[in-house]
Amino acid sequence: MTTNHNQKFYEKTPDERRQLLGKQFGLSKTELAALAADASPAGNQTIENYLTDYRIPEGVVTGLVVNGKEYTVPMAIEEPSVIAAACNGAKMTAYSGGVAAPEQDRLMIGQVVLKNVANPYLFKNRLLKQEDEILKVANEAYPSIQQYGGGATGIRVRCPEDFVIIDLLVDVVDAMGANMVNTMAEAVGHWLSAKGQTVVAAILSNYATDSLQSVSCTLDFADIATDQLSGADVASRIADLSFLAQVDPYRATTHNKGIMNGIDAVMLAAGNDWRAIESGAHAYAAMEGQYRGLATWHVVGDKLVGKMTLPMAVGTVGGSIGTRQLTATNAKISQIKSAPELAAVAASVGLVQNLAALRALATSGIQAGHMKLQYRVVAMRAGATAEEAGLLAKRLAGLDHVDEQVAQQELSKMRKEQAHD
């Protein structure tokens, strides 16, 4: 964005930016007023060229049982059926004791990448012998974390192609730890540069393979049966869909998208970097050379057993988590007290989300439940008020074909009927 004014765009106030954009792109007074109405001082301090806050709906999944504790978990997402599906999956798993999510190690990885090393494998051995010195350099760069029991704890050295890569392993305690790890990695990079080494990069990796979270659940057939299908039939179909996601990357991509529907929504409501979780999850899904479904389901005797493991580099303190009142409020609602607990709950939401999606796909089809909620969205697009949307959605659900034009016609009919009452 450039202007004829001497002042740069990023130096202007949010209102000045909105006015400039309004003139350039012909925004109406109503559109400009809407931008201004949702603006916040905190948002202007968070990102460059700030205009307004882009809001999405937040709800909660209820009745989610993880490690014997029942949770109410805030989720922020605009897709209509996600929270409904999560609640359905949570209910089914709760009948059999809920989701098991053992607490696991949480280490983040900082990469210090070197090039132009004469003998990479000889140099690798030298670095491993200097591990204590490297850890000292890293911890001195961010000493405050040690008083909480964290800090750099170890290194790995790899030699892919022409690079020598030091993986700096850092215990970030309850923080996601990006700033901490970057600071430590850069300190080690500067230390090596001073010794004459060519440092290509020093930065956090979002492929958090040392911060994995496993979750599992076991369901009785009776808890997944439908009016038309026995629990054994439903379980068999879910297992088939699960296997399909292991052998077909096209199905695996949609399989995992549904899982991340739940996890991303929890991460967003918890003030975490959902994009980091997303990228790590998809990389982990392809770790064996073929992209596969993260969650697997098998029939074991008269039970359906679901399992999933994925990287969960989450935090409950630090970064932007403490800057938003709603994030703190959401933490009170969820009663989640630590990063390991957040990882366990978020991954559990992903697993029950997958269960609900596969059960729907295996029985009534994915559109049946989805469209019940989607009709409200269609109703709003057609011009229905918030009060009218529910009534119009019920009318649309009884039609064979629904699009925005049909919704507008039904809205007009409904209003005429109400006017005559």
Steps between C-alpha positions, in 0.01 A plus 500: 500500500648834397359849534584850384565605857849527644399299804536125449187285523619311808562828683139614464228441755248220438231757420726672245575165339130415479420837343778461242379153405145626490590763243715267291254209489168682527396369840163627619442684828333185631802286411741748658284520812504120528880497480526767768244332727704181528836674544691479828807672648656159572467396137688809386787401728508144367537515121628733228262721299215419738142574390259305719441173683365219282268308728388140474248314718607324817315217670585209728519124473333353807535168677851421374659250737883484490701298752188466715431876520205664327575816302307782342733624226469832313534472121522791255394413146264618227413158352147414616521128579838470675397564860184290459714211374751542784218486755362187334842332501562603860167351604572167329845464655381606846274194520811281498710710737617773264837559339833390648778754444818422696727793583809487280834677458484854366816625334517758223770496233717792397701447183848644447590428138860508374643478150846482340624255761807320368433162662139494623515169684826582676354839594186328628707304749676819611166668563369207703810520720424871552141438605542639852656820366225542239230452764673757723495755218132431433389520863696819566305660214168435678580441868152574641350172380732300726331629815183326376683172441552543127783582263715338233551136593680334209604506136483278195718547192390399151675525163243513216658573163749792533370620836592432860198558724508530876160420653491687830249331734329742737260438788265799469284399802148647449591738216477421132852641504560639152673819618697311761626237256581756231704702751695193609557378144625842390740514797649165399515621140693815600735287711576275203535797262760647734692173459504546122206280407249592228159513665211480252213527748422486870128454562227294664362195319123455509546130435479424872583130498627524858165640615262223394159432649329162476128447560279192486149383574303175500128493420237233545312417182173602665625858537551551126197315364231686305131429448585341166837333570637284779803614693705219347413620149580861585832401658594294195423789267699746714794261498479477120502879467795517738696250291413694185660810657819297548530394136346791307644852555192658343281352773773557764502873431128534573529258794765723656321822412213385720737426786657843469153661490479414868859557602537833318179633655624411849840653429348824374276533806802426723706777338746256341665497157267257323704533179805352672295206628347451156834494315656262752202265482508474121877447497458222755227343285758462221796391715509150343520635145126488424238733639268303730205555732613604848224314684447126455201285596493122537246242604638300792259229612170675571663845536599786272844632594628840385856628531691808393842656554610841373730789595332740745730795573253702705524756776295646785731794571716739298470644152167671434308268736497750785398798288138400432234499769296241312792256505517526878124457523517190280767354729262544794225323309719207400678482839816402313799587717809396303638447151503118531133510601415728206683265261307202636161671476557653155617169353200328658268748330669409171441129561132531593452737206635230271275238659189710442597573140574137415182376664296751300683409179449128569128532571278790393765679294692811592248746356201397710623644827709772341211647303274526804736766629597632159138598435538773764794642308301489174213672678725783620645541152149526361434798725331340802542675834647311794145442627380373160798275423392207715146494363619533142760224551222261606305580182807449283572163663171370361582588139662275242723773359640803682708789374509872580226585250270233642576629850407855398170376355421305818592800714259716303223240542570468871483875555170524312357216710612669820353832385159333458508331842 
